[in-house]
Amino acid sequence: MLLGSIEAGGTKFVCAVGNEDYQVKDQIQIPTTTPEATLSAVVKYFKQFDIAALSIASFGPIEIRKTSPKYGFITTTPKPGWKDTDFLGYMKKEINVPMAWTTDVNGSAYGEYTMSTLFNEKINSLVYYTIGTGVGAGAVIDGHLIGGIGHPEMGHVPLKRHPEDVDFKGVCPYHGDCLEGLVAGPTFEARLGKKGKDVPLTDKTWDILAYYIAQAAVQSTLILRPNKIVFGGGVTNATLLEKVRKEFDKLLNGYVTVPDLDQYITMPQVKNNGSANVGNFALAEKLLTE
Protein backbone atom coordinates (compact mmCIF):
# COMPACT_ATOMS: atom_id res chain seq x y z
CA MET A 1 0.00 0.00 0.00
CA LEU A 2 1.28 3.45 -0.93
CA LEU A 3 0.50 6.63 0.97
CA GLY A 4 1.05 10.23 -0.09
CA SER A 5 2.52 13.15 1.86
CA ILE A 6 2.58 16.86 1.04
CA GLU A 7 4.58 19.17 3.28
CA ALA A 8 3.59 22.53 1.83
CA GLY A 9 5.94 25.35 2.74
CA GLY A 10 6.22 28.94 1.68
CA THR A 11 9.47 28.22 -0.19
CA LYS A 12 8.97 24.66 -1.40
CA PHE A 13 6.56 21.74 -1.37
CA VAL A 14 8.03 18.39 -0.33
CA CYS A 15 5.95 15.62 -1.87
CA ALA A 16 6.61 12.02 -0.93
CA VAL A 17 5.21 8.53 -1.40
CA GLY A 18 5.71 5.95 1.32
CA ASN A 19 4.38 2.71 2.74
CA GLU A 20 2.46 1.74 5.87
CA ASP A 21 5.78 1.41 7.71
CA TYR A 22 6.29 5.16 7.08
CA GLN A 23 9.29 4.58 4.83
CA VAL A 24 9.77 7.05 1.97
CA LYS A 25 9.79 5.29 -1.40
CA ASP A 26 9.99 8.39 -3.58
CA GLN A 27 10.25 12.12 -2.94
CA ILE A 28 10.41 15.39 -4.85
CA GLN A 29 10.71 19.08 -4.06
CA ILE A 30 8.61 21.61 -5.97
CA PRO A 31 9.28 25.36 -5.66
CA THR A 32 6.39 27.36 -4.20
CA THR A 33 5.48 29.81 -6.96
CA THR A 34 1.85 30.52 -7.87
CA PRO A 35 -0.96 28.27 -6.61
CA GLU A 36 -1.80 27.19 -10.16
CA ALA A 37 1.74 26.24 -11.13
CA THR A 38 2.65 24.65 -7.81
CA LEU A 39 -0.50 22.60 -7.30
CA SER A 40 -0.60 21.37 -10.89
CA ALA A 41 3.00 20.12 -10.46
CA VAL A 42 1.98 18.39 -7.22
CA VAL A 43 -0.93 16.65 -8.93
CA LYS A 44 1.28 15.57 -11.83
CA TYR A 45 3.72 14.00 -9.38
CA PHE A 46 1.14 11.98 -7.43
CA LYS A 47 -0.64 10.75 -10.56
CA GLN A 48 2.46 8.63 -11.23
CA PHE A 49 1.59 6.46 -8.22
CA ASP A 50 -1.36 4.37 -7.09
CA ILE A 51 -1.72 5.94 -3.65
CA ALA A 52 -4.47 4.79 -1.28
CA ALA A 53 -4.68 8.03 0.72
CA LEU A 54 -2.98 11.41 0.99
CA SER A 55 -2.23 13.81 3.83
CA ILE A 56 -1.48 17.50 3.39
CA ALA A 57 0.42 19.52 6.01
CA SER A 58 0.35 23.12 4.82
CA PHE A 59 1.69 26.52 5.75
CA GLY A 60 -1.08 28.74 7.00
CA PRO A 61 -3.17 30.03 8.47
CA ILE A 62 -5.56 27.39 7.12
CA GLU A 63 -9.22 26.58 7.71
CA ILE A 64 -9.60 23.24 9.54
CA ARG A 65 -13.30 23.40 10.46
CA LYS A 66 -15.16 20.93 8.27
CA THR A 67 -18.37 22.90 8.75
CA SER A 68 -16.83 26.02 7.21
CA PRO A 69 -17.40 26.83 3.53
CA LYS A 70 -13.68 27.55 3.40
CA TYR A 71 -12.60 24.21 4.85
CA GLY A 72 -9.39 23.22 3.09
CA PHE A 73 -8.39 26.80 2.23
CA ILE A 74 -5.16 28.61 2.96
CA THR A 75 -6.71 31.78 4.37
CA THR A 76 -4.96 34.97 5.52
CA THR A 77 -1.41 34.06 4.64
CA PRO A 78 1.02 36.89 3.82
CA LYS A 79 2.48 34.66 1.08
CA PRO A 80 1.84 36.64 -2.15
CA GLY A 81 -0.84 35.07 -4.33
CA TRP A 82 -1.85 32.35 -1.87
CA LYS A 83 -4.48 34.12 0.22
CA ASP A 84 -7.87 32.32 0.01
CA THR A 85 -6.49 29.38 -1.99
CA ASP A 86 -8.72 26.30 -2.04
CA PHE A 87 -5.81 23.89 -1.66
CA LEU A 88 -7.73 20.81 -0.53
CA GLY A 89 -10.55 21.39 -2.99
CA TYR A 90 -8.11 21.52 -5.90
CA MET A 91 -6.42 18.29 -4.82
CA LYS A 92 -9.71 16.44 -4.32
CA LYS A 93 -10.89 17.50 -7.75
CA GLU A 94 -7.78 16.02 -9.34
CA ILE A 95 -7.06 12.94 -7.20
CA ASN A 96 -9.85 10.71 -5.92
CA VAL A 97 -8.50 9.32 -2.64
CA PRO A 98 -9.20 10.09 1.05
CA MET A 99 -7.26 13.17 2.18
CA ALA A 100 -6.21 14.53 5.56
CA TRP A 101 -5.71 18.27 5.99
CA THR A 102 -3.67 20.00 8.69
CA THR A 103 -0.87 22.50 9.28
CA ASP A 104 2.78 21.88 8.44
CA VAL A 105 3.78 21.92 12.10
CA ASN A 106 0.89 19.62 13.05
CA GLY A 107 2.22 17.16 10.49
CA SER A 108 5.63 17.26 12.16
CA ALA A 109 4.06 16.95 15.61
CA TYR A 110 2.14 13.87 14.53
CA GLY A 111 5.28 12.40 13.00
CA GLU A 112 7.24 12.80 16.21
CA TYR A 113 4.34 11.40 18.23
CA THR A 114 4.11 8.40 15.89
CA MET A 115 7.85 7.72 16.09
CA SER A 116 7.79 7.96 19.88
CA THR A 117 5.01 5.39 20.12
CA LEU A 118 6.79 3.11 17.65
CA PHE A 119 9.89 3.19 19.85
CA ASN A 120 7.76 2.11 22.83
CA GLU A 121 8.18 5.31 24.78
CA LYS A 122 4.62 4.76 26.00
CA ILE A 123 3.70 8.41 25.72
CA ASN A 124 0.20 9.70 25.07
CA SER A 125 1.02 13.36 24.41
CA LEU A 126 3.60 15.55 22.74
CA VAL A 127 4.14 19.19 21.76
CA TYR A 128 6.27 20.05 18.74
CA TYR A 129 7.70 23.51 18.02
CA THR A 130 9.43 24.48 14.82
CA ILE A 131 11.76 27.47 15.05
CA GLY A 132 12.89 28.65 11.65
CA THR A 133 11.88 31.50 9.37
CA GLY A 134 8.69 31.51 11.45
CA VAL A 135 7.66 29.77 14.66
CA GLY A 136 4.74 27.40 15.07
CA ALA A 137 3.68 24.48 17.23
CA GLY A 138 1.34 21.54 17.24
CA ALA A 139 0.16 19.26 20.03
CA VAL A 140 -1.03 15.65 20.03
CA ILE A 141 -2.96 14.02 22.87
CA ASP A 142 -4.06 10.37 22.69
CA GLY A 143 -3.50 10.35 18.94
CA HIS A 144 -5.56 13.48 18.29
CA LEU A 145 -4.25 16.84 17.12
CA ILE A 146 -5.33 19.75 19.33
CA GLY A 147 -7.54 22.38 17.69
CA GLY A 148 -11.20 23.39 17.75
CA ILE A 149 -12.29 26.57 16.03
CA GLY A 150 -8.84 26.71 14.49
CA HIS A 151 -5.34 25.28 14.74
CA PRO A 152 -2.94 26.38 17.49
CA GLU A 153 -0.83 29.50 16.92
CA MET A 154 1.67 28.98 19.72
CA GLY A 155 4.28 30.99 17.85
CA HIS A 156 2.37 34.18 18.59
CA VAL A 157 2.04 34.04 22.37
CA PRO A 158 3.32 37.07 24.35
CA LEU A 159 6.43 36.68 26.50
CA LYS A 160 8.27 38.39 29.33
CA ARG A 161 11.18 40.36 27.90
CA HIS A 162 14.78 39.45 28.63
CA PRO A 163 16.39 42.31 30.59
CA GLU A 164 19.13 42.67 27.94
CA ASP A 165 16.63 42.66 25.07
CA VAL A 166 14.04 45.26 26.06
CA ASP A 167 14.76 47.61 23.16
CA PHE A 168 14.39 44.99 20.41
CA LYS A 169 10.99 45.50 18.77
CA GLY A 170 10.67 42.01 17.30
CA VAL A 171 10.05 40.97 13.70
CA CYS A 172 6.46 39.73 13.75
CA PRO A 173 4.36 42.03 11.52
CA TYR A 174 1.28 41.34 13.66
CA HIS A 175 2.55 41.38 17.24
CA GLY A 176 6.15 42.58 17.24
CA ASP A 177 7.58 40.82 20.27
CA CYS A 178 5.63 37.55 20.41
CA LEU A 179 7.57 34.26 20.43
CA GLU A 180 8.01 34.30 16.64
CA GLY A 181 8.95 37.96 16.71
CA LEU A 182 11.70 37.31 19.24
CA VAL A 183 13.25 33.95 18.27
CA ALA A 184 12.57 33.25 14.56
CA GLY A 185 15.54 33.08 12.19
CA PRO A 186 15.16 36.66 10.89
CA THR A 187 15.69 38.03 14.42
CA PHE A 188 19.42 37.39 14.07
CA GLU A 189 19.69 39.78 11.14
CA ALA A 190 17.40 42.28 12.86
CA ARG A 191 19.54 42.22 16.02
CA LEU A 192 23.03 41.59 14.65
CA GLY A 193 22.96 42.18 10.91
CA LYS A 194 23.90 38.58 10.07
CA LYS A 195 22.27 35.20 9.70
CA GLY A 196 21.98 32.79 12.60
CA LYS A 197 24.35 30.28 10.99
CA ASP A 198 27.07 32.94 11.18
CA VAL A 199 26.51 33.74 14.87
CA PRO A 200 28.86 31.81 17.22
CA LEU A 201 27.08 29.68 19.79
CA THR A 202 29.00 31.61 22.46
CA ASP A 203 27.22 34.84 21.47
CA LYS A 204 24.84 36.08 24.20
CA THR A 205 22.02 36.26 21.63
CA TRP A 206 21.63 32.48 21.99
CA ASP A 207 21.10 32.96 25.75
CA ILE A 208 18.39 35.51 25.02
CA LEU A 209 16.67 33.11 22.61
CA ALA A 210 16.90 30.30 25.16
CA TYR A 211 15.15 32.48 27.74
CA TYR A 212 12.22 33.04 25.40
CA ILE A 213 12.02 29.46 24.14
CA ALA A 214 12.07 28.21 27.73
CA GLN A 215 9.05 30.39 28.47
CA ALA A 216 7.20 28.68 25.60
CA ALA A 217 8.15 25.29 27.04
CA VAL A 218 6.87 26.35 30.48
CA GLN A 219 3.58 27.52 28.95
CA SER A 220 3.07 24.20 27.15
CA THR A 221 4.03 22.30 30.29
CA LEU A 222 1.56 24.11 32.52
CA ILE A 223 -1.31 24.20 30.01
CA LEU A 224 -1.08 20.74 28.42
CA ARG A 225 1.20 18.69 30.73
CA PRO A 226 2.62 16.70 27.79
CA ASN A 227 4.98 13.75 28.05
CA LYS A 228 7.48 15.45 25.80
CA ILE A 229 8.31 18.75 24.06
CA VAL A 230 10.23 18.57 20.78
CA PHE A 231 11.99 21.52 19.13
CA GLY A 232 12.86 21.39 15.43
CA GLY A 233 13.54 23.88 12.65
CA GLY A 234 16.63 25.58 11.33
CA VAL A 235 17.34 27.69 14.42
CA THR A 236 17.32 24.72 16.81
CA ASN A 237 20.56 23.01 17.79
CA ALA A 238 21.84 20.90 20.68
CA THR A 239 23.68 23.79 22.34
CA LEU A 240 20.60 26.01 22.24
CA LEU A 241 18.43 23.27 23.75
CA GLU A 242 20.86 22.75 26.60
CA LYS A 243 20.51 26.46 27.38
CA VAL A 244 16.71 26.12 27.09
CA ARG A 245 16.68 23.27 29.62
CA LYS A 246 18.61 25.35 32.15
CA GLU A 247 16.31 28.36 31.70
CA PHE A 248 13.24 26.11 31.83
CA ASP A 249 14.39 24.61 35.12
CA LYS A 250 14.85 28.07 36.63
CA LEU A 251 11.53 29.40 35.33
CA LEU A 252 9.49 26.37 36.39
CA ASN A 253 11.18 26.46 39.80
CA GLY A 254 9.99 23.00 40.81
CA TYR A 255 6.32 23.95 40.68
CA VAL A 256 5.29 20.74 38.88
CA THR A 257 7.11 17.50 38.21
CA VAL A 258 8.44 16.80 34.72
CA PRO A 259 10.51 13.89 33.36
CA ASP A 260 14.28 14.06 33.05
CA LEU A 261 14.90 17.26 31.08
CA ASP A 262 17.18 15.56 28.55
CA GLN A 263 14.24 13.32 27.65
CA TYR A 264 11.54 15.94 28.10
CA ILE A 265 12.93 18.79 25.96
CA THR A 266 14.44 17.19 22.88
CA MET A 267 15.33 17.54 19.23
CA PRO A 268 13.33 15.53 16.64
CA GLN A 269 13.77 11.78 16.39
CA VAL A 270 13.18 11.91 12.63
CA LYS A 271 16.29 13.25 10.97
CA ASN A 272 16.67 15.53 7.93
CA ASN A 273 13.40 17.38 8.64
CA GLY A 274 11.43 14.23 7.87
CA SER A 275 8.93 14.44 10.75
CA ALA A 276 6.15 15.80 8.53
CA ASN A 277 6.50 12.90 6.08
CA VAL A 278 6.08 10.38 8.89
CA GLY A 279 3.16 12.33 10.32
CA ASN A 280 1.46 12.57 6.95
CA PHE A 281 1.87 8.87 6.23
CA ALA A 282 0.39 8.07 9.66
CA LEU A 283 -2.53 10.49 9.16
CA ALA A 284 -3.19 9.11 5.67
CA GLU A 285 -3.17 5.55 6.98
CA LYS A 286 -5.53 6.58 9.79
CA LEU A 287 -8.11 7.66 7.18
CA LEU A 288 -8.22 4.07 5.91
CA THR A 289 -8.73 2.49 9.32
CA GLU A 290 -11.29 4.82 10.93
C-alpha positions, -999 to +999 in steps of 0.1 A: +000+000+000+013+035-009+005+066+010+010+102-001+025+132+019+026+169+010+046+192+033+036+225+018+059+254+027+062+289+017+095+282-002+090+247-014+066+217-014+080+184-003+059+156-019+066+120-009+052+085-014+057+059+013+044+027+027+025+017+059+058+014+077+063+052+071+093+046+048+098+070+020+098+053-014+100+084-036+103+121-029+104+154-049+107+191-041+086+216-060+093+254-057+064+274-042+055+298-070+019+305-079-010+283-066-018+272-102+017+262-111+027+247-078-005+226-073-006+214-109+030+201-105+020+184-072-009+166-089+013+156-118+037+140-094+011+120-074-006+107-106+025+086-112+016+065-082-014+044-071-017+059-036-045+048-013-047+080+007-030+114+010-022+138+038-015+175+034+004+195+060+003+231+048+017+265+058-011+287+070-032+300+085-056+274+071-092+266+077-096+232+095-133+234+105-152+209+083-184+229+087-168+260+072-174+268+035-137+276+034-126+242+048-094+232+031-084+268+022-052+286+030-067+318+044-050+350+055-014+341+046+010+369+038+025+347+011+018+366-021-008+351-043-019+323-019-045+341+002-079+323+000-065+294-020-087+263-020-058+239-017-077+208-005-106+214-030-081+215-059-064+183-048-097+164-043-109+175-078-078+160-093-071+129-072-098+107-059-085+093-026-092+101+011-073+132+022-062+145+056-057+183+060-037+200+087-009+225+093+028+219+084+038+219+121+009+196+130+022+172+105+056+173+122+041+170+156+021+139+145+053+124+130+072+128+162+043+114+182+041+084+159+078+077+161+078+080+199+050+054+201+068+031+177+099+032+199+078+021+228+082+053+248+046+048+260+037+084+257+002+097+251+010+134+244+036+156+227+041+192+218+063+201+187+077+235+180+094+245+148+118+275+150+129+287+117+119+315+094+087+315+115+077+298+147+047+274+151+037+245+172+013+215+172+002+193+200-010+157+200-030+140+229-041+104+227-035+104+189-056+135+183-043+168+171-053+198+193-075+224+177-112+234+177-123+266+160-088+267+145-053+253+147-029+264+175-008+295+169+017+290+197+043+310+179+024+342+186+020+340+224+033+371+243+064+367+265+083+384+293+112+404+279+148+394+286+164+423+306+191+427+279+166+427+251+140+453+261+148+476+232+144+450+204+110+455+188+107+420+173+100+410+137+065+397+137+044+420+115+013+413+137+026+414+172+062+426+172+076+408+203+056+376+204+076+343+204+080+343+166+089+380+167+117+373+192+133+339+183+126+333+146+155+331+122+152+367+109+157+380+144+194+374+141+197+398+111+174+423+129+195+422+160+230+416+146+230+422+109+239+386+101+223+352+097+220+328+126+244+303+110+271+329+112+265+337+149+289+318+172+271+297+198+290+316+225+272+348+215+248+361+242+220+363+216+216+325+220+211+330+257+184+355+250+167+331+226+169+303+252+152+325+277+122+330+254+120+295+241+121+282+277+090+304+285+072+287+256+081+253+270+069+264+305+036+275+289+031+242+272+040+223+303+016+241+325-013+242+300-011+207+284+012+187+307+026+167+278+050+137+281+075+154+258+083+187+241+102+186+208+120+215+191+129+214+154+135+239+127+166+256+113+173+277+144+173+247+168+206+230+178+218+209+207+237+238+223+206+260+222+184+233+237+209+228+266+205+265+274+167+261+271+167+233+296+186+253+321+163+284+317+132+261+318+144+246+351+148+281+366+115+294+353+095+264+364+112+265+398+100+230+408+063+240+407+053+207+389+071+175+382+084+168+347+105+139+334+143+141+330+149+173+311+172+156+285+142+133+276+115+159+281+129+188+260+144+172+229+153+175+192+133+155+166+138+118+164+132+119+126+163+133+110+167+155+079+134+174+086+114+142+079+089+144+107+061+158+085+065+129+061+061+104+089+032+123+103+015+126+069+019+089+062+004+081+097-025+105+092-032+091+057-032+055+070-055+066+098-081+077+072-082+041+059-087+025+093-113+048+109 
